[in-house]
Amino acid sequence: MKLLYELSGDNQALAEAEIACVGTVTERANGLAVAETPNPDETTRLAETHVVSELLGVCNGTADDLRELMTSLDITAEKPYCCRARKIHPAVVDISQLELEKMMGSLIKGKVSLKNPEIEYRAVFSDGQCWFGRVIHKIDRGSYSERDPKQRAYFHPGVIMPLLARAIVNLTRVKPGELLLDPFCGTGGVILECRMLGVNAVGSDYDEEMLAGCRLNNPGNICIRADATSMPYMDETFHAVAADLPYGQSTSIGADSLEALYRGSLAEIRRVLRKDGRAVIVTHRDIRHIISEFDFELEGFFEQYVHKSLTRRIHVLK
């Protein structure tokens, strides 16, 4: 099914890449993407998408063109419905959002309900075009705030927030029932997102305090004390790896230096990862120049600004 994805404005490239865990992007515009998606129900796992709709048609970004498209579709809503229009810069449509929504409603047969609609039709204007669809679901990004790291049994500053942790897991394209490793599990944010997706996750860390915190935050999950440069796992054990590597001094990670830690852990990640698996490596510095040394291909690279002294670099490897 061809679906329309309305994306988070934080990092469009990252949001588009995340969609690959559920479908194949075929079109893109500012703030949105279109993807062939075999199983629409799987899109609820996405973190960087706000709304997912079945794409009904595309036209030039004017009210007249939208009217022509909707007239040709001859829609009858079988349940109470509402219409919503959204303009994403640059949008060329020259009438108001309210006027667009009234026009859309006049072109659909059925009962309108603005308070309790069971169906929502959306027209999204961007880059001189209009994408028209019927909402399948809206992703409750607010639920991620309920998993605020400060509210967990154990908290440590500097952890990755739940939205990014979920996106990192999705970038690996791991499926429910498969096995993911986080060799720098820290307080266990990635492990928690895996559990919510039905992914089997193993967490390990050299820092005993972090490992104890991970166990508190993920009771019953497998958490092992291990040196990431010499892991106790058999070759090609894991379908995926997600790792947020340490940014500071290496006193608690068992390596002589961060450089030694990065190189040693990349070698081990390559060893324990299945040949068809992906690894997502988050660092505070760009390590693209050493990726090929470990028989990895760089599939994606993204940057996320955190504050003036930290920009996270996200490397997707296969």
C-alpha positions as CSV (number, residue, x, y, z in Angstrom):
1,M,0.0,0.0,0.0
2,K,1.2,3.5,-0.8
3,L,1.2,5.6,2.4
4,L,1.8,9.3,3.1
5,Y,4.0,10.0,6.1
6,E,3.9,13.4,7.7
7,L,7.4,13.7,9.3
8,S,8.8,15.3,12.4
9,G,10.5,18.6,11.6
10,D,13.5,17.8,13.8
11,N,15.6,15.9,11.2
12,Q,13.9,15.0,7.9
13,A,16.7,12.8,6.6
14,L,16.6,10.8,9.8
15,A,12.8,10.5,9.6
16,E,12.9,9.3,6.0
17,A,15.6,6.7,6.8
18,E,13.6,5.4,9.8
19,I,10.7,4.6,7.4
20,A,12.9,1.9,5.8
21,C,12.1,-0.4,8.7
22,V,8.5,-0.6,7.4
23,G,8.6,0.4,3.7
24,T,10.4,1.9,0.7
25,V,10.4,5.6,0.2
26,T,9.4,6.5,-3.4
27,E,8.7,10.3,-3.1
28,R,9.6,13.1,-0.7
29,A,8.9,16.7,-0.2
30,N,9.5,19.2,2.7
31,G,7.9,17.6,5.8
32,L,6.6,14.5,4.2
33,A,7.4,11.2,2.4
34,V,5.5,8.6,0.4
35,A,6.5,5.0,0.8
36,E,5.3,1.6,-0.5
37,T,4.4,-0.2,2.8
38,P,3.5,-3.9,2.8
39,N,2.0,-3.9,6.3
40,P,0.5,-0.5,7.4
41,D,0.0,-1.7,11.0
42,E,3.8,-1.8,11.5
43,T,4.1,2.0,11.1
44,T,3.0,2.5,14.7
45,R,6.6,1.7,15.7
46,L,7.9,4.9,14.1
47,A,9.3,7.7,16.3
48,E,10.0,10.5,13.7
49,T,6.5,10.4,12.0
50,H,3.4,12.2,13.2
51,V,0.6,11.0,10.9
52,V,0.3,8.0,8.5
53,S,-2.4,8.1,5.8
54,E,-3.4,6.0,2.8
55,L,-2.4,8.1,-0.2
56,L,-5.5,8.7,-2.4
57,G,-4.0,11.1,-4.9
58,V,-1.5,13.9,-5.7
59,C,-2.1,17.1,-7.6
60,N,-0.7,20.6,-8.0
61,G,-0.8,22.6,-4.9
62,T,-3.8,24.8,-5.6
63,A,-7.4,24.7,-4.3
64,D,-8.8,24.2,-7.8
65,D,-6.5,21.2,-8.5
66,L,-7.5,19.7,-5.1
67,R,-11.2,20.2,-6.0
68,E,-10.6,18.5,-9.4
69,L,-8.8,15.6,-7.7
70,M,-11.5,15.0,-5.1
71,T,-14.3,15.3,-7.6
72,S,-12.6,12.6,-9.7
73,L,-12.3,10.3,-6.6
74,D,-16.0,10.7,-5.8
75,I,-15.6,9.8,-2.2
76,T,-18.4,8.4,0.1
77,A,-17.5,8.2,3.7
78,E,-19.1,5.2,5.4
79,K,-18.6,6.7,8.9
80,P,-18.7,10.2,10.4
81,Y,-15.7,12.1,9.0
82,C,-13.8,15.4,9.1
83,C,-11.4,17.1,6.8
84,R,-8.1,18.7,7.7
85,A,-5.7,20.8,5.6
86,R,-2.1,21.4,6.4
87,K,0.3,23.8,4.8
88,I,4.1,23.1,5.0
89,H,6.4,25.9,3.7
90,P,6.7,26.4,0.8
91,A,3.0,26.0,0.0
92,V,1.5,28.0,-2.9
93,V,-2.2,27.5,-2.1
94,D,-3.7,31.0,-1.6
95,I,-6.8,30.3,0.5
96,S,-7.0,29.7,4.2
97,Q,-6.8,26.4,6.0
98,L,-10.5,26.8,7.1
99,E,-11.7,27.5,3.6
100,L,-9.8,24.5,2.3
101,E,-11.4,22.2,4.9
102,K,-14.9,23.5,4.1
103,M,-14.3,22.9,0.4
104,M,-13.0,19.4,1.1
105,G,-16.1,18.6,3.2
106,S,-18.4,19.7,0.5
107,L,-16.9,17.2,-1.9
108,I,-17.3,14.1,0.2
109,K,-20.7,12.3,0.6
110,G,-21.5,11.3,4.2
111,K,-22.0,12.7,7.7
112,V,-19.6,15.3,8.9
113,S,-18.5,15.2,12.6
114,L,-15.9,17.7,13.8
115,K,-16.1,16.5,17.4
116,N,-16.1,12.8,17.0
117,P,-15.0,11.8,13.5
118,E,-14.2,8.2,12.8
119,I,-12.5,9.0,9.5
120,E,-10.2,11.9,8.8
121,Y,-9.2,13.0,5.3
122,R,-6.1,15.2,5.0
123,A,-4.7,17.5,2.3
124,V,-1.1,18.3,2.8
125,F,0.5,21.1,0.8
126,S,4.2,21.3,0.3
127,D,6.7,22.2,-2.4
128,G,4.0,23.3,-4.9
129,Q,2.0,20.1,-4.7
130,C,-0.9,18.6,-2.6
131,W,-1.0,15.1,-1.2
132,F,-4.5,13.9,-0.3
133,G,-5.1,10.9,1.9
134,R,-7.2,9.1,4.5
135,V,-5.6,8.8,7.9
136,I,-4.7,5.3,9.1
137,H,-3.4,6.4,12.4
138,K,-1.7,9.2,14.2
139,I,1.5,8.3,16.2
140,D,1.3,9.4,19.8
141,R,4.7,10.9,20.2
142,G,3.5,12.2,23.6
143,S,3.7,8.7,25.0
144,Y,7.5,8.9,24.8
145,S,7.5,11.7,27.4
146,E,5.9,9.2,29.7
147,R,9.2,7.2,29.5
148,D,11.2,10.3,30.5
149,P,14.6,8.9,31.8
150,K,14.2,11.0,34.9
151,Q,11.1,9.0,35.9
152,R,12.8,5.6,35.7
153,A,14.0,3.6,38.7
154,Y,17.6,4.6,37.8
155,F,18.7,7.9,36.1
156,H,22.0,9.1,34.9
157,P,22.6,12.4,33.0
158,G,23.4,12.4,29.3
159,V,21.3,9.5,28.3
160,I,19.6,9.3,24.9
161,M,16.0,10.3,25.1
162,P,13.2,7.8,24.2
163,L,12.4,9.3,20.8
164,L,15.9,8.9,19.5
165,A,16.4,5.6,21.2
166,R,13.4,4.3,19.3
167,A,14.6,5.8,16.0
168,I,18.0,4.1,16.5
169,V,16.4,0.7,17.0
170,N,14.2,1.3,13.9
171,L,17.3,2.2,11.8
172,T,18.6,-1.3,12.4
173,R,15.4,-2.6,10.8
174,V,15.2,-5.3,13.5
175,K,11.9,-7.2,13.6
176,P,9.9,-8.5,16.5
177,G,11.3,-11.8,17.8
178,E,14.8,-11.1,16.5
179,L,17.8,-10.5,18.7
180,L,19.5,-7.1,19.2
181,L,22.6,-6.3,21.1
182,D,23.4,-3.0,22.9
183,P,27.1,-3.4,24.0
184,F,27.0,0.0,25.7
185,C,23.6,-0.3,27.3
186,G,24.1,2.3,30.1
187,T,20.8,2.8,31.9
188,G,18.9,0.7,29.3
189,G,16.9,3.1,27.2
190,V,17.5,1.2,23.9
191,I,16.6,-2.1,25.7
192,L,13.4,-0.5,26.9
193,E,12.4,0.5,23.4
194,C,13.2,-3.0,22.1
195,R,11.0,-4.6,24.8
196,M,8.1,-2.4,23.6
197,L,8.6,-3.5,20.0
198,G,8.7,-7.2,20.9
199,V,12.4,-7.4,20.0
200,N,14.6,-9.6,22.1
201,A,17.5,-7.5,23.4
202,V,20.7,-8.2,25.2
203,G,22.4,-5.4,27.1
204,S,26.0,-5.3,28.2
205,D,28.3,-2.7,29.7
206,Y,31.7,-2.5,31.4
207,D,30.5,0.0,34.0
208,E,29.0,-1.9,36.9
209,E,27.0,1.0,38.1
210,M,25.4,1.6,34.7
211,L,24.7,-2.1,34.4
212,A,22.9,-2.2,37.8
213,G,20.9,0.8,36.6
214,C,19.9,-1.0,33.4
215,R,18.7,-4.0,35.4
216,L,16.6,-1.8,37.6
217,N,15.0,-0.1,34.5
218,N,14.6,-3.4,32.7
219,P,13.8,-6.1,35.2
220,G,14.1,-9.6,33.9
221,N,16.1,-8.5,30.8
222,I,19.5,-10.1,30.0
223,C,22.2,-7.6,31.1
224,I,25.8,-8.8,31.1
225,R,29.0,-7.1,32.3
226,A,31.3,-7.2,29.3
227,D,34.1,-5.4,27.6
228,A,32.9,-4.2,24.2
229,T,36.4,-4.8,22.8
230,S,36.2,-8.5,23.8
231,M,32.6,-9.7,24.0
232,P,31.6,-13.1,25.2
233,Y,29.2,-13.8,22.3
234,M,29.6,-16.3,19.5
235,D,30.2,-15.1,15.9
236,E,27.1,-13.8,14.0
237,T,24.8,-14.1,17.0
238,F,22.8,-10.9,16.6
239,H,20.4,-9.7,13.9
240,A,21.1,-6.1,14.9
241,V,23.3,-3.9,17.0
242,A,22.5,-0.5,18.4
243,A,25.2,1.4,20.4
244,D,25.7,4.8,21.9
245,L,29.4,4.9,22.4
246,P,31.0,6.8,25.4
247,Y,31.9,10.4,24.7
248,G,34.2,11.1,27.6
249,Q,37.2,9.6,29.3
250,S,37.6,5.9,29.2
251,T,38.3,5.2,32.9
252,S,35.2,3.1,33.3
253,I,35.1,1.3,29.9
254,G,38.2,-0.9,30.1
255,A,40.1,0.6,27.2
256,D,43.4,2.6,27.1
257,S,41.8,5.4,25.1
258,L,38.5,6.3,23.3
259,E,40.3,5.5,20.0
260,A,41.2,2.0,21.1
261,L,37.6,1.6,22.4
262,Y,36.0,2.7,19.2
263,R,38.2,0.5,17.0
264,G,38.1,-2.5,19.3
265,S,34.3,-2.4,19.7
266,L,33.7,-1.9,15.9
267,A,35.8,-5.1,15.3
268,E,33.7,-7.0,17.8
269,I,30.4,-5.7,16.6
270,R,31.3,-6.8,13.1
271,R,32.1,-10.3,14.5
272,V,29.0,-10.8,16.5
273,L,26.6,-9.3,13.9
274,R,25.0,-11.5,11.3
275,K,26.3,-10.8,7.8
276,D,22.8,-9.5,6.7
277,G,22.4,-7.4,9.9
278,R,22.8,-3.7,10.5
279,A,24.6,-1.8,13.3
280,V,23.7,1.8,14.3
281,I,26.6,3.5,16.0
282,V,26.1,6.8,17.8
283,T,29.2,8.9,18.7
284,H,30.1,12.4,19.5
285,R,32.5,12.5,16.6
286,D,32.5,11.5,12.9
287,I,34.0,8.0,12.5
288,R,33.1,7.5,8.9
289,H,36.8,7.4,7.9
290,I,37.4,4.1,9.8
291,I,34.2,2.3,9.0
292,S,35.6,0.4,6.0
293,E,38.5,-1.0,8.0
294,F,36.0,-3.3,9.7
295,D,34.2,-4.7,6.6
296,F,31.3,-2.3,7.0
297,E,29.5,-0.3,4.4
298,L,28.1,3.1,5.5
299,E,24.4,3.1,4.6
300,G,23.5,6.3,6.3
301,F,24.9,9.2,8.3
302,F,23.0,11.8,10.4
303,E,23.8,14.5,12.8
304,Q,21.6,15.6,15.8
305,Y,22.5,18.8,17.5
306,V,22.0,18.5,21.3
307,H,23.8,21.6,22.6
308,K,26.8,23.8,21.8
309,S,29.3,21.2,23.1
310,L,27.5,18.0,21.7
311,T,26.3,17.0,18.3
312,R,25.5,13.3,18.0
313,R,26.7,11.5,14.9
314,I,24.6,8.5,13.9
315,H,26.2,6.0,11.6
316,V,24.1,3.2,10.0
317,L,26.3,0.3,9.0
318,K,25.7,-2.9,7.1
